[in-house]
């Protein structure tokens, strides 16, 4: 029993350290990092007396399990895989420790049980942040379609924007009735699917799911990303508009796939009282999520925005109100040439 306890204490501490460092260094989340540290220290306090005795019974050379490995144990597809594996390993190890302690120290077993439940909550929160980046890897130009701003038919405008280089197209119709919005969302999703670009619906997670769109984009006054995710599912893309680093970090913690950052310049489409500007875009670009700069961007300033390090730019009237949306999109996309 002491050997079993020693092995699982090691597993738990190692896994908790990896989770703590992920929260600390990847997410810059002080609260989660400290919570995981407290679980590690709580485990030491609950098991200190037995742990000191258990280590005396350690026999690594004589352990028949050290050579038992599966192929999956020796492979990790990336940091996300390592974090998921650590979360599972920590929970399993804590349960094993708890069961061992029940045979000798029920009070300590109860303390470890509480730590295990705290871990489960943190594991859930960390899991929300583990988003695949592959679908956004080539994102550079993001075009927002609003019928009132289009000089041509809205769907034709979307098609021309895609031909000009748009990698994602968002349907943004704030006042449109649900039935008409769903019909348009389905038509746009079909076009985007045929052309291999992302179809995003503004605000309406229900419409995005019903239309089989690729995802949804929400603002600070809309449903938080963590609630949107429950509607659209794990595979959907969720974007969040942010205006400062605090909002950006919260969006990441809530499971956002990308961050809208801005306004970068004064917007003719959506005037605001705030202007975080290029400096916020530059700072947000270092966060562990793709960033999409928005507001007032056109062919004349797109290169300046791209130089901040953002992943992409989002535009509306600069493309959809142009005489030639294809050419307008291509001119903006050129700012990312070579990236």
C-alpha positions as CSV (number, residue, x, y, z in Angstrom):
1,X,0.0,0.0,0.0
2,X,2.9,2.4,0.8
3,X,4.4,1.8,-2.6
4,X,1.1,2.4,-4.3
5,X,0.7,5.6,-2.3
6,X,4.2,6.8,-3.2
7,X,3.7,6.2,-6.9
8,X,0.4,8.1,-7.0
9,X,1.7,11.0,-5.0
10,X,4.4,11.4,-7.6
11,X,1.9,11.2,-10.4
12,X,-0.4,13.7,-8.8
13,X,2.4,16.2,-8.1
14,X,3.9,15.9,-11.5
15,X,0.6,16.3,-13.3
16,X,-0.5,19.2,-11.1
17,X,2.8,21.0,-11.8
18,X,2.2,20.8,-15.6
19,X,-1.3,22.2,-15.2
20,X,-0.1,24.9,-12.9
21,X,2.6,25.9,-15.4
22,X,0.2,25.9,-18.3
23,X,-2.1,28.3,-16.4
24,X,0.9,30.4,-15.4
25,X,3.0,30.6,-18.6
26,X,0.6,29.9,-21.5
27,X,-2.6,31.6,-20.1
28,X,-1.0,34.2,-17.7
29,X,-3.8,33.3,-15.4
30,X,-2.7,34.1,-11.9
31,X,-5.8,32.9,-10.1
32,X,-5.8,29.4,-11.8
33,X,-2.1,29.0,-11.3
34,X,-2.4,29.8,-7.6
35,X,-5.4,27.5,-7.2
36,X,-3.5,24.6,-8.7
37,X,-0.5,25.4,-6.5
38,X,-2.8,25.3,-3.4
39,X,-4.0,21.9,-4.5
40,X,-0.4,20.7,-4.6
41,X,0.4,22.1,-1.2
42,X,-2.9,20.8,0.2
43,X,-1.9,17.3,-1.0
44,X,1.4,17.6,0.8
45,X,-0.3,18.7,4.0
46,X,-2.8,15.9,3.9
47,X,-0.3,13.2,3.2
48,X,2.9,14.5,4.8
49,X,3.3,11.8,7.5
50,X,2.5,8.9,5.3
51,X,4.5,10.3,2.3
52,X,7.6,10.4,4.3
53,X,7.2,6.7,5.2
54,X,6.0,5.7,1.7
55,X,9.2,7.0,-0.1
56,X,11.2,4.6,2.0
57,X,9.5,1.7,0.2
58,X,10.1,3.0,-3.3
59,X,11.8,0.4,-5.5
60,X,12.1,1.8,-9.0
61,X,14.5,-0.9,-10.3
62,X,12.2,-3.6,-9.0
63,X,9.0,-2.0,-10.3
64,X,7.5,-4.4,-13.0
65,X,5.5,-1.5,-14.4
66,X,8.3,0.8,-15.5
67,X,8.7,-0.9,-18.8
68,X,5.0,-1.1,-19.6
69,X,4.3,1.6,-22.1
70,X,1.7,2.1,-24.8
71,X,2.4,3.9,-28.0
72,X,-0.1,6.7,-27.0
73,X,1.9,7.4,-23.8
74,X,5.0,8.3,-25.8
75,X,3.2,10.7,-28.2
76,X,1.7,14.1,-27.7
77,X,0.3,16.1,-30.6
78,X,1.0,19.4,-28.8
79,X,0.6,21.3,-25.6
80,X,-3.1,20.7,-25.5
81,X,-2.6,17.0,-25.5
82,X,-0.1,17.2,-22.7
83,X,-2.5,19.3,-20.6
84,X,-5.5,17.0,-21.2
85,X,-3.3,14.0,-20.2
86,X,-2.1,15.7,-17.1
87,X,-5.6,16.6,-16.0
88,X,-6.7,12.9,-16.3
89,X,-3.5,11.7,-14.6
90,X,-3.9,14.1,-11.7
91,X,-7.5,13.1,-11.1
92,X,-6.8,9.3,-11.3
93,X,-3.8,9.7,-9.0
94,X,-5.7,11.7,-6.4
95,X,-8.4,9.1,-6.3
96,X,-5.9,6.3,-5.8
97,X,-4.3,8.3,-3.0
98,X,-7.7,8.9,-1.4
99,X,-8.5,5.2,-1.5
100,X,-5.2,4.3,0.1
101,X,-5.7,6.8,2.9
102,X,-9.1,5.4,3.7
103,X,-7.4,2.3,5.1
104,X,-5.3,4.2,7.6
105,X,-6.3,7.9,7.9
106,X,-10.0,8.7,6.9
107,X,-9.6,12.4,7.8
108,X,-6.7,12.7,5.3
109,X,-8.7,10.8,2.8
110,X,-11.5,13.3,3.2
111,X,-9.1,16.2,2.7
112,X,-7.8,14.6,-0.6
113,X,-11.3,14.1,-1.8
114,X,-12.0,17.8,-1.5
115,X,-8.8,18.6,-3.4
116,X,-9.9,16.2,-6.1
117,X,-13.2,18.0,-6.6
118,X,-11.4,21.3,-6.7
119,X,-9.2,19.8,-9.4
120,X,-12.2,18.7,-11.5
121,X,-13.5,22.2,-11.6
122,X,-10.1,23.6,-12.7
123,X,-9.7,20.8,-15.2
124,X,-13.0,21.9,-16.8
125,X,-11.9,25.5,-16.9
126,X,-8.6,24.7,-18.5
127,X,-10.3,22.4,-21.0
128,X,-12.2,25.4,-22.4
129,X,-9.0,27.1,-23.3
130,X,-7.6,24.1,-25.3
131,X,-8.8,25.1,-28.8
132,X,-7.4,23.7,-32.1
133,X,-5.8,26.4,-34.2
134,X,-5.7,24.5,-37.5
135,X,-8.9,26.0,-39.0
136,X,-7.6,29.5,-38.4
137,X,-4.0,28.8,-39.6
138,X,-4.4,30.6,-42.9
139,X,-6.8,33.3,-41.7
140,X,-5.7,36.8,-43.0
141,X,-8.7,38.6,-44.5
142,X,-12.1,38.5,-42.7
143,X,-15.0,40.2,-44.5
144,X,-18.2,41.2,-42.8
145,X,-21.3,41.3,-44.9
146,X,-24.2,43.7,-44.0
147,X,-26.8,44.1,-46.7
148,X,-27.3,47.8,-46.1
149,X,-23.7,48.6,-46.9
150,X,-23.4,46.4,-50.1
151,X,-23.4,48.1,-53.5
152,X,-24.3,44.8,-55.1
153,X,-26.5,41.8,-54.1
154,X,-25.2,40.7,-50.7
155,X,-24.5,37.1,-51.8
156,X,-22.7,38.2,-55.0
157,X,-20.7,40.6,-52.8
158,X,-19.7,37.7,-50.6
159,X,-18.7,35.6,-53.6
160,X,-16.5,38.4,-55.0
161,X,-14.9,39.0,-51.6
162,X,-13.9,35.3,-51.5
163,X,-12.6,35.5,-55.0
164,X,-10.5,38.5,-53.9
165,X,-8.9,36.5,-51.1
166,X,-11.3,36.5,-48.1
167,X,-10.6,33.6,-45.8
168,X,-13.7,34.1,-43.6
169,X,-17.0,35.8,-44.2
170,X,-19.3,37.0,-41.4
171,X,-23.0,37.6,-41.8
172,X,-23.9,40.6,-39.7
173,X,-27.6,41.6,-39.7
174,X,-28.5,43.1,-36.4
175,X,-32.2,43.9,-37.1
176,X,-33.2,41.1,-39.4
177,X,-36.0,38.7,-38.5
178,X,-34.9,35.2,-37.5
179,X,-36.5,33.4,-40.4
180,X,-34.9,35.6,-43.0
181,X,-31.5,35.5,-41.2
182,X,-31.5,31.7,-41.1
183,X,-32.3,31.5,-44.8
184,X,-29.4,33.9,-45.6
185,X,-27.1,32.1,-43.2
186,X,-27.7,28.8,-45.0
187,X,-27.0,30.3,-48.4
188,X,-23.8,31.9,-47.2
189,X,-22.7,28.7,-45.4
190,X,-23.2,26.8,-48.6
191,X,-21.2,29.3,-50.6
192,X,-18.4,29.3,-48.1
193,X,-18.3,25.5,-47.8
194,X,-18.0,25.3,-51.6
195,X,-15.2,27.8,-51.7
196,X,-13.3,26.4,-48.6
197,X,-13.6,29.5,-46.4
198,X,-15.1,30.0,-43.0
199,X,-18.7,31.1,-42.5
200,X,-19.3,33.0,-39.3
201,X,-22.6,34.4,-38.0
202,X,-22.7,37.5,-35.9
203,X,-24.3,37.3,-32.4
204,X,-26.7,34.5,-33.1
205,X,-25.4,31.1,-31.9
206,X,-28.7,29.5,-32.6
207,X,-28.7,30.6,-36.2
208,X,-25.1,29.5,-36.7
209,X,-25.9,26.1,-35.5
210,X,-29.1,25.7,-37.5
211,X,-27.4,26.9,-40.6
212,X,-24.5,24.6,-40.1
213,X,-22.2,27.6,-40.3
214,X,-18.6,27.3,-39.1
215,X,-19.0,29.5,-36.1
216,X,-20.3,32.6,-34.4
217,X,-18.9,35.9,-33.3
218,X,-20.1,37.7,-30.2
219,X,-19.4,41.1,-28.6
220,X,-19.0,42.2,-25.0
221,X,-22.7,42.7,-24.5
222,X,-23.7,39.3,-26.0
223,X,-23.6,35.8,-24.5
224,X,-20.1,35.0,-23.2
225,X,-18.1,32.5,-25.2
226,X,-18.5,29.8,-22.5
227,X,-22.3,29.8,-23.0
228,X,-22.1,30.1,-26.7
229,X,-20.0,27.0,-26.8
230,X,-22.8,25.0,-25.2
231,X,-25.0,26.0,-28.1
232,X,-22.7,25.6,-31.1
233,X,-20.6,22.7,-29.8
234,X,-16.9,21.9,-29.4
235,X,-16.0,21.9,-33.1
236,X,-17.5,25.4,-33.9
237,X,-15.4,28.5,-34.2
238,X,-16.2,31.1,-31.5
239,X,-14.8,34.7,-31.8
240,X,-15.1,37.5,-29.3
241,X,-14.7,41.2,-29.7
242,X,-12.3,42.7,-27.2
243,X,-11.1,46.2,-26.4
244,X,-8.5,45.6,-23.8
245,X,-6.3,42.9,-22.4
246,X,-8.6,42.1,-19.5
247,X,-11.4,41.3,-21.9
248,X,-9.1,39.4,-24.1
249,X,-7.8,37.1,-21.3
250,X,-11.4,36.5,-20.1
251,X,-12.4,35.5,-23.7
252,X,-9.5,33.0,-23.8
253,X,-10.5,31.6,-20.4
254,X,-14.1,31.3,-21.7
255,X,-12.9,29.3,-24.7
256,X,-12.7,31.8,-27.6
257,X,-11.0,30.5,-30.8
258,X,-10.0,34.0,-31.9
259,X,-10.1,37.6,-30.6
260,X,-11.5,40.6,-32.4
261,X,-9.2,43.5,-31.3
262,X,-10.1,47.1,-31.8
263,X,-11.3,49.5,-32.8
264,X,-7.9,50.1,-34.4
265,X,-9.1,53.2,-36.3
266,X,-12.3,55.2,-36.1
267,X,-15.0,53.2,-37.8
268,X,-17.5,54.5,-40.3
269,X,-19.6,51.4,-39.9
270,X,-19.8,51.1,-36.1
271,X,-18.6,54.3,-34.4
272,X,-17.4,53.9,-30.8
273,X,-16.3,56.2,-27.9
274,X,-13.2,54.1,-27.3
275,X,-10.2,53.7,-29.6
276,X,-7.6,51.1,-28.3
277,X,-5.8,51.6,-31.6
278,X,-2.7,49.9,-32.9
279,X,-1.0,49.6,-29.5
280,X,-3.7,47.3,-28.2
281,X,-3.5,45.3,-31.4
282,X,0.2,44.9,-30.9
283,X,-0.1,43.8,-27.3
284,X,-3.0,41.4,-28.1
285,X,-1.0,39.8,-30.8
286,X,1.3,38.2,-28.2
287,X,-1.6,36.4,-26.6
288,X,-2.1,32.6,-27.2
289,X,-5.0,33.1,-29.6
290,X,-5.3,34.4,-33.2
291,X,-6.1,38.1,-33.2
292,X,-8.3,39.8,-35.8
293,X,-7.9,43.6,-36.0
294,X,-11.0,45.5,-36.8
295,X,-12.4,49.0,-37.6
296,X,-11.4,51.6,-40.1
297,X,-9.1,49.2,-42.0
298,X,-8.6,49.6,-45.8
299,X,-6.0,49.0,-48.4
300,X,-4.2,52.2,-47.4
301,X,-3.5,51.2,-43.8
302,X,-3.7,47.4,-43.8
303,X,0.1,47.0,-44.0
304,X,0.4,49.2,-40.9
305,X,-2.1,47.0,-39.1
306,X,-0.4,43.8,-40.3
307,X,2.9,45.0,-38.9
308,X,1.5,44.8,-35.3
309,X,1.6,41.0,-35.6
310,X,-2.1,40.4,-35.7
311,X,-3.2,37.2,-37.5
312,X,-5.8,38.9,-39.7
313,X,-7.8,42.0,-40.4
314,X,-11.6,42.3,-40.5
315,X,-13.2,44.7,-42.9
316,X,-16.7,45.7,-44.0
317,X,-17.4,48.8,-46.1
318,X,-13.8,48.8,-47.5
319,X,-14.8,45.7,-49.4
320,X,-18.5,45.4,-49.6
321,X,-19.2,49.0,-50.4
322,X,-16.5,49.1,-53.1
323,X,-17.3,49.2,-56.8
324,X,-15.2,46.1,-57.2
325,X,-15.3,44.0,-54.0
326,X,-12.9,41.4,-55.6
327,X,-10.2,44.0,-56.2
328,X,-10.7,45.7,-52.9
329,X,-10.3,42.4,-51.0
330,X,-7.2,41.5,-53.0
331,X,-5.6,44.9,-52.2
332,X,-6.1,44.5,-48.5
333,X,-5.0,40.8,-48.6
334,X,-1.8,41.9,-50.2
335,X,-0.7,43.5,-46.9
336,X,-0.2,40.0,-45.6
337,X,1.9,38.8,-48.5
338,X,4.7,36.5,-47.3
339,X,3.1,35.8,-43.9
